[in-house]
Amino acid sequence: MIEPGISSMYRHLEDIPMTDRLPPIAFERLSATQQVAAQEVISGPRGALYGPFVPLVRSPELMSAAQKMGEYLRYRSAIGTRLSELAILVTARQWNQQVEWAIHVPIAQQNDISPDTISAIALRQRPTKMTEDEALVHDFCVELHTQKQVGDGTYFAALARFGEHGVVDLIGINGYYTFLAMVMNTAQTTVPVSPAKPLPE
């Protein structure tokens, strides 16, 4: 049985779909170093080892460094939680990352990202009813992912709105959640139960 706090997705290891290449490891089977890194995540605001941290625990030093960056970007970024969640959804859509999407759609809704905006992002469409700051974040993220850079118009509009600190944090959110998407897409991490509709193909 998986140790309480390690993952709420499974009751027993045999419940894990065979497609999960790097599935949860029972806490007592982790090395001492892995246990320390796992406990850092469990004891922090996430409260459990889930999603990308399930495969990442195989590299405990990497996971420890990554979770510290993620904790800042998710909970304390200079652009605030609402806009951070919007950027995470755009990144999940760009990488077809179902775990990120399942986890963050409910959080985005709790932070006042509208269902219409979420639905449009899922369909790779530009939402039509965004606030000015949402539109800036959305366009910045889409340009960064699709063009591999950000044009002057979008960059300077974001700079005027969020300052250099905010712009750098926005870049960081896109980069961090791209990293997690790469990890989970490769690991074929199992999607948790979520009220969010899965991303369409």
N, C-alpha and C positions, 0 to 999 in steps of 0.2 A: 504494500500500500504506500502511496506517496505521502510523505511527511506533510502534515497540515501546514499551510502557509507557503509551501513550495508551488503548488498549482491547484487551482479550484476546477480545472477543466476535466480532470479524470478522477475517478474513484479508485481504479486499479490500473496498474501498468498494462494489463492485458486489454484495457479499453482503448488503447492508443491505436489509431489507424496505421496500417503498415506503410502508408505513404510518407509518414513522418520520419525523415531520415535521421534526425537528431532529437529524439523524443525525451521527455522528462526522465531524470535519473532520481531514484529514491535517495533521500537525504543521506542516509547512512552509507550509501555507496559512493558518495562524493569524497574526494580527497580533502585533507584538512584545509588546504588552500582554497579549494572550491567551496567548502562550507563557509569559510570566512567571507568570500565574495558573495555567496548566495545570501548570507545573513545581512549583509549591507543593504541589499535590495529589499529583503523582507522587512527589515527594521525601518526603512525609509517610507516616504509617502505612498509608494506603490502598494506596500503591504503584503506582497506575495511575489514569487518568482513565476512569471508567466510570459507569454508572447516571445519576443526576441531573446529574452534572458534564458529561456530553456535551452536553445542551442548554444548561446554564448558562454554558458557556464563551463563548457569544455576548455575555454581559454580564460581562466579566472582574472588574470591581470587586465586583459583586454576588456572583459565585462565590467570590471570595477571602474576602469577609466571611462568607459562608454556610459555607464549608468550615472556617473557624476555629471557628465556633460548633459545627458538627457534630463536629469532632475532639474538642472538650471533652465534648460531651454523649454521644458514643458511647464514648469511651475513658476518661474521667476523671470522670464525673458522681458526685455525692455519694451516689447510691443504688446504685452499682456496675454492672458490665457485665451481670450476669445479669438484674437487674430492668430495666435500660435496654433490653435486647433484648426482654423481654416487652412493654414499653410500645411498642416499635417495631412488633411484630407486631400488637398491638391497633390501632394507628394505620393500618397497612397494610390490615388487614381493613376498618376503617371507611371507608377511601377506595378500596377495591377496587384496591389498588396492587400489581400483580403483580411489578414489578421489586423493590420493597422486600421483598416476601414471599419471592421467590426468593433474594435475597441474604442475608436475615436469618434464615430458618428454620434453615439449617445452623449459623449462628453461635449462635443460641439453643440448639440441641441441644448444641453444644460447651460451653455454659455452664449445662448441667443443667436446662434447661426441658424438661419431659417431652413425649414424643410425644403423649400423651393431651391435655395442655394445649394443644398446638399445634393438634391436630385439632379440639378444641372451639372454639377461637378462629376457625378457618377456617369453621366452621359457624355462627358468631355465637351460640354457646352459652356459658354460664358454665362453665368447667372445674370439675369436682367434686373433684379431688384436688390442690389448690394448697396451698403453705405459707402461713402467715399473711401474710408480707410480699408474696408473689405475689398473694394475694387482694386485699390493699389496693391494690396497683398496678393490677391488672386492673380493679377496680371504679372506682377514681379515673379511669382513662383512659376507660372506657366512659361514665361519667357526663359527663365533660368533652366528649366527642365527641357524645353523643346529646342531652344536656340543655343543652349550652352553658354549664354551670356545674357545680360540685361541691357536693353537699349537706353540711350541717353534720356529720352522722355520719361520712361518709367523709373529709371534710377533717380533722376533729380526730383521727380514728384515724390517718391518714397523718402528721399533724403530730407526734403522740406517738411514732410509730415512726421517722420519718426526720428530724424537725426542720425548721425553716424552710428551711434550705439544700436539703435533700432534696426538699421539696415544690416549691420554685421550680424546681429542676432537672427534676423530673418534669413540671411544666407545660411547661418548655422543650423537653423531648424530644417531647412531643405536638405542640407548635407547630412545631418544626423539621421533623419528619417529615411533618406535614401540608403544610407549604410544599413539601417535595420531592415529595410525592404530587401536589400541584397542578401542579407543573412537569412531571412525567413523564406524568400523565394528559392534560395538554394537548398535550405534545409527542408522545404515543403512543410513548414510548421502548420500544425492543425489549427483551423479557425475555431475560436471559442464561440459558444452560444451567445447570440447577440440579437437585440430587437432590430438592428439595422439590416436592410436588404443587402445581399451580397452585391458586389460590383458586377455589372454586366460584362460579358466578354467584349 
